[in-house]
Amino acid sequence: MTPIILGVLAAICLASSILYARSARQRLRIVHLVEADVGSGVEAHSVAFASFRKEAHSAGLYFLLAIVSGVLATVDSTDLVLVLAVMAAPAIASLWWSRLSSREARMARNRYDIERRADEALEQEQLAPKAWAARLAPQELPDFSGFEIGRVYEAGSGLMAGDFFDVHRVGPSRVAAVIGDVAGHGIESSITAFQAKYLLRVFLRQFRDPAQAFEELNAQLAAGDRDEEFISAVVVVFDTEAGTLRYASAGHPAAFLFKEDGVAPLRSTGPLLMLDPKAEYFSREIPLESGDTVVMYTDGLAEAREDTQLFGEERIIKTAERDLNAAPGVLCKTLLDAAKDFAGGVIDDDTAILVVRRD
């Protein structure tokens, strides 16, 4: 019975040896690929070779166990000591290779730490644009008594947004709506947009006239060493007590005021921000009545392109007029969808739309 058991054990060990040998051959190919790519002696090569060595060691160990089991099934017990002495070979190899185990363990730990930090950095890189966009173009806006507000934002092909909008109260009866666009893409433009948005909050509380707020913002931002950046923006301040709308526009595409008797463009009242620290701006005041609707947007909407044709101001006005009685949020989506349909389904530039209606 014992020879049969030893024979089965020999067969099992031989099969295991073959499997480990195949695995070792595959890992040896990886070692050769690493050598061809980055050379020997580097960490990647050491890790690959350590993996091959362990598989080769296991293959050799099981092969010797198969031989020993096969021999024991056929020899007398008096020869047992000589047969078992064969097992000294893998033990000696293990002792020789054990001197490398600590270094390989450290390399494995270092590789894990590097990969973990890389994963964390990649996760932060993926979350950063969303976090910036949530600050520059928030999904929700506060409710303001006496106003209906809608907004929509569509990211373009750039990683970081430069468009921003904001609606906030600047007095007991005064609400300011802001929309703007920083030239370019990337983190620098996004940071500048963030600064402009929140500095405007401060200056619009400090100055009743939005033109003065623009002059102060321009002086602050243009003083830095950022020659390649500029900002277009428009501010509309609704005063329900005075029954007026006062606006200023720094080189921004025309916003539109829709009234019962027609539409009035709110065109630029000064140059782009950050071009000249001494630039001057002025504002205009218009009577504000119940039902008046202001449509503000960034240039991604007007510049949606079909071949050489732009969506343009005329299409914006006509699209808004067709759906003017809809809720502001619906009107924003209607404008965005019309521009996307015009451009074949995709708008390359960031696009923000803000609609404010006086109840």
C-alpha positions in Angstrom: 0.0 0.0 0.0 2.8 2.4 0.9 4.4 2.2 -2.6 1.1 3.1 -4.2 0.6 6.1 -1.9 4.2 7.3 -2.6 3.6 6.8 -6.4 0.4 9.0 -6.2 2.4 11.6 -4.3 5.1 11.5 -6.9 2.6 12.1 -9.6 1.0 15.0 -7.8 4.4 16.6 -7.1 5.4 16.1 -10.7 2.2 17.9 -11.9 2.8 20.7 -9.5 6.4 21.0 -10.7 5.2 21.3 -14.3 2.7 24.0 -13.5 5.2 26.0 -11.5 7.7 25.6 -14.4 5.2 27.0 -16.9 4.6 30.0 -14.6 8.3 30.5 -14.1 8.8 30.5 -17.9 6.1 33.2 -18.3 7.8 35.3 -15.5 11.2 34.9 -17.2 9.7 36.4 -20.3 8.6 39.4 -18.2 12.1 39.7 -16.9 13.5 39.8 -20.4 10.9 42.4 -21.4 11.8 44.6 -18.4 15.5 44.2 -19.3 14.9 45.3 -22.8 12.8 48.2 -21.7 14.6 49.7 -18.7 17.7 47.5 -18.3 18.8 45.3 -15.3 19.5 46.5 -11.8 16.5 48.8 -11.5 13.6 48.2 -9.1 11.2 46.9 -11.7 13.8 44.3 -12.9 14.5 43.2 -9.3 10.8 42.7 -8.6 10.2 40.8 -11.8 13.3 38.6 -11.2 12.2 37.8 -7.6 8.9 36.7 -8.9 10.5 34.4 -11.4 13.0 33.0 -8.9 10.2 32.0 -6.5 8.3 30.2 -9.2 11.4 28.5 -10.4 12.3 27.5 -6.8 8.8 26.0 -6.3 9.1 24.1 -9.6 12.4 22.6 -8.6 11.2 21.8 -5.1 8.2 19.8 -6.3 10.3 18.1 -9.0 12.7 16.9 -6.3 9.8 15.8 -4.1 8.4 13.8 -7.1 11.8 12.1 -7.5 12.1 11.4 -3.8 8.6 10.0 -3.6 9.2 7.8 -6.7 12.5 6.5 -5.4 11.0 5.8 -2.0 8.3 3.7 -3.6 11.0 1.4 -5.1 14.0 1.4 -2.7 14.6 -0.2 0.7 14.3 1.9 3.8 18.1 1.6 4.3 18.6 4.0 1.4 16.2 6.5 2.9 18.8 8.8 4.3 20.6 9.1 1.0 17.4 9.9 -0.8 16.3 12.5 1.6 19.7 14.2 1.4 18.6 15.3 -2.1 16.2 17.7 -0.4 19.1 19.7 0.9 19.5 21.3 -2.5 16.3 23.5 -2.3 17.0 24.2 1.3 20.4 25.6 0.5 18.9 27.6 -2.3 16.4 29.1 0.1 19.1 30.1 2.5 21.1 31.8 -0.3 18.1 33.7 -1.6 16.8 34.6 1.9 19.4 37.3 2.1 17.4 39.2 -0.6 14.0 38.8 1.0 14.2 41.9 3.2 15.2 44.1 0.3 12.4 42.7 -1.8 9.9 43.2 0.9 10.9 46.8 1.2 10.7 47.2 -2.6 7.2 45.7 -2.5 6.2 48.1 0.3 7.6 51.1 -1.5 5.8 50.1 -4.7 2.6 49.8 -2.8 3.1 53.2 -1.2 3.9 54.8 -4.6 0.9 53.2 -6.2 -1.4 54.3 -3.4 -0.2 57.9 -3.6 -0.6 57.8 -7.3 -4.2 56.6 -6.9 -4.9 59.4 -4.4 -3.3 62.0 -6.7 -5.4 60.7 -9.7 -8.5 60.8 -7.6 -7.9 64.3 -6.5 -7.1 65.3 -10.1 -10.4 63.9 -11.2 -12.3 65.6 -8.4 -10.7 69.0 -8.7 -12.5 70.1 -11.8 -15.8 69.1 -10.3 -15.0 70.9 -7.1 -14.0 74.1 -8.9 -17.1 73.9 -11.2 -19.3 73.6 -8.1 -17.9 76.8 -6.8 -17.9 78.7 -10.1 -21.2 77.4 -11.5 -23.2 76.0 -8.6 -25.9 73.5 -9.2 -28.3 75.3 -6.8 -28.9 79.0 -6.2 -30.5 80.6 -3.2 -34.2 81.6 -3.4 -34.8 85.3 -3.6 -38.2 86.6 -2.8 -39.7 88.4 -5.8 -37.4 86.7 -8.4 -37.4 83.5 -10.4 -33.9 82.3 -11.3 -32.7 79.6 -13.7 -29.2 78.6 -14.6 -27.4 75.9 -16.6 -23.7 75.1 -17.2 -22.2 72.9 -19.9 -18.6 72.0 -19.6 -16.6 72.2 -22.9 -13.5 70.2 -23.9 -11.2 71.8 -21.4 -10.4 70.2 -18.0 -10.9 73.2 -15.8 -13.7 75.8 -16.2 -13.2 79.5 -16.6 -16.9 80.4 -16.7 -18.6 81.6 -13.6 -22.0 83.0 -12.4 -23.4 84.2 -9.2 -26.6 85.6 -7.7 -26.5 87.2 -4.3 -28.2 89.9 -2.2 -26.3 93.2 -1.9 -28.9 95.1 0.1 -32.4 94.7 1.6 -34.1 95.4 -1.8 -31.1 94.8 -4.1 -30.1 91.6 -5.8 -27.0 91.3 -8.0 -26.7 88.8 -10.9 -23.2 88.2 -12.3 -21.8 86.1 -15.2 -18.3 86.1 -16.5 -15.7 84.2 -18.5 -11.9 84.1 -18.1 -10.0 83.6 -21.3 -8.2 80.3 -21.7 -8.5 77.0 -19.9 -6.7 75.2 -17.1 -6.1 75.7 -13.4 -4.8 79.3 -13.8 -8.0 80.5 -15.5 -10.1 78.7 -13.0 -8.3 80.3 -10.1 -8.7 83.7 -11.7 -12.4 83.1 -12.2 -12.8 82.1 -8.5 -11.0 85.3 -7.4 -13.1 87.4 -9.7 -16.4 85.9 -8.5 -15.8 86.4 -4.8 -14.1 89.7 -5.0 -17.1 91.0 -6.9 -19.3 89.8 -4.0 -17.3 92.1 -1.8 -17.1 95.1 -4.1 -20.8 95.0 -5.0 -21.7 95.3 -1.4 -19.2 98.1 -1.0 -20.3 100.1 -4.1 -23.9 100.6 -5.1 -22.8 101.2 -8.7 -21.6 98.0 -10.5 -19.3 100.1 -12.7 -17.4 101.1 -9.5 -17.2 97.5 -8.5 -15.7 96.7 -11.9 -13.1 99.4 -11.6 -12.0 98.2 -8.2 -11.9 94.6 -9.3 -9.9 95.5 -12.4 -7.4 97.5 -10.4 -6.9 94.6 -8.0 -6.6 91.8 -10.7 -4.7 93.9 -13.3 -2.0 94.8 -10.8 -0.6 91.2 -10.8 1.8 89.7 -13.3 -0.8 88.0 -15.5 -0.4 89.6 -18.9 -2.0 86.8 -20.8 -5.3 86.7 -18.9 -8.4 88.8 -19.2 -12.0 88.6 -18.1 -15.3 89.5 -19.7 -18.2 89.9 -17.2 -21.6 91.5 -16.8 -23.3 92.6 -13.6 -27.0 93.3 -13.3 -28.3 94.8 -10.0 -32.1 94.6 -9.5 -33.5 97.2 -7.1 -37.1 96.3 -6.2 -37.6 99.3 -4.0 -36.5 101.8 -6.7 -38.0 99.7 -9.5 -34.8 99.8 -11.5 -32.2 97.6 -13.1 -28.6 98.9 -13.2 -26.0 97.1 -15.2 -22.4 97.3 -16.2 -20.6 95.1 -18.8 -16.8 94.6 -19.1 -16.5 93.5 -22.7 -19.0 90.7 -22.3 -21.4 89.4 -24.9 -24.6 91.4 -24.8 -27.2 90.2 -22.2 -30.8 90.7 -23.1 -33.7 92.4 -21.2 -37.0 91.0 -22.4 -39.9 93.4 -21.6 -43.6 93.3 -22.7 -42.8 95.8 -25.5 -39.7 94.2 -26.8 -36.1 93.3 -26.1 -33.2 95.5 -25.2 -29.5 94.4 -25.5 -27.3 95.2 -22.4 -24.1 95.8 -24.3 -20.6 96.5 -23.1 -20.0 99.6 -21.0 -16.2 99.2 -20.6 -13.3 97.2 -21.7 -12.3 93.7 -20.7 -11.0 93.3 -17.2 -7.2 93.0 -16.6 -6.2 94.7 -19.8 -5.6 98.1 -18.2 -5.5 98.8 -14.5 -6.7 102.3 -15.0 -9.7 101.4 -17.3 -12.9 103.2 -16.7 -16.4 101.7 -16.7 -19.9 103.2 -16.6 -23.3 101.8 -15.9 -26.8 102.2 -17.3 -30.1 102.2 -15.4 -33.4 100.9 -16.9 -36.9 100.8 -15.3 -37.7 97.4 -13.9 -41.2 96.0 -14.1 -43.0 92.8 -13.1 -42.4 90.1 -15.6 -39.1 91.6 -17.0 -36.6 88.8 -17.8 -32.9 89.1 -18.2 -30.9 86.5 -20.1 -27.2 86.4 -19.5 -24.7 83.9 -21.0 -21.0 83.3 -21.8 -19.6 83.3 -25.3 -19.9 79.5 -25.6 -23.6 79.9 -26.4 -23.3 82.7 -29.0 -20.2 81.0 -30.6 -21.7 77.5 -31.0 -20.6 76.7 -34.5 -22.0 74.9 -37.5 -19.2 75.0 -40.0 -18.5 78.7 -40.4 -21.8 79.9 -39.0 -22.2 81.0 -35.4 -25.4 80.5 -33.3 -25.3 84.3 -32.6 -27.4 86.9 -30.9 -30.3 86.8 -33.3 -30.9 83.1 -32.7 -30.5 83.6 -29.0 -33.3 86.3 -29.1 -35.6 84.3 -31.3 -35.2 81.1 -29.2 -35.8 83.0 -26.0 -38.9 84.7 -27.4 -40.4 81.4 -28.4 -40.2 80.1 -24.8 -40.2 83.3 -22.9 -43.2 82.4 -20.7 -41.5 79.2 -19.5 -39.8 78.9 -16.1 -36.3 80.4 -16.2 -34.7 77.0 -15.7 -36.6 75.6 -18.7 -35.6 78.7 -20.7 -32.0 78.1 -19.9 -32.2 74.5 -21.1 -34.1 75.5 -24.2 -31.3 77.9 -25.2 -28.6 75.4 -24.5 -30.3 72.6 -26.4 -30.9 74.9 -29.4 -27.3 75.8 -29.5 -26.2 72.2 -29.2 -28.6 71.1 -32.0 -27.3 73.9 -34.2 -23.7 72.8 -33.6 -24.4 69.1 -34.3 -24.8 68.1 -30.7 -21.5 69.3 -29.2 -20.4 72.7 -27.9 -16.6 72.9 -27.6 -16.4 75.8 -25.2 -17.7 76.1 -21.6 -21.2 77.5 -21.7 -23.1 79.1 -18.8 -26.6 80.6 -19.0 -28.3 82.6 -16.3 -31.9 83.8 -16.5 -33.5 86.1 -13.9 -37.1 87.2 -13.9 -38.8 89.8 -11.8 -42.1 88.5 -10.4 
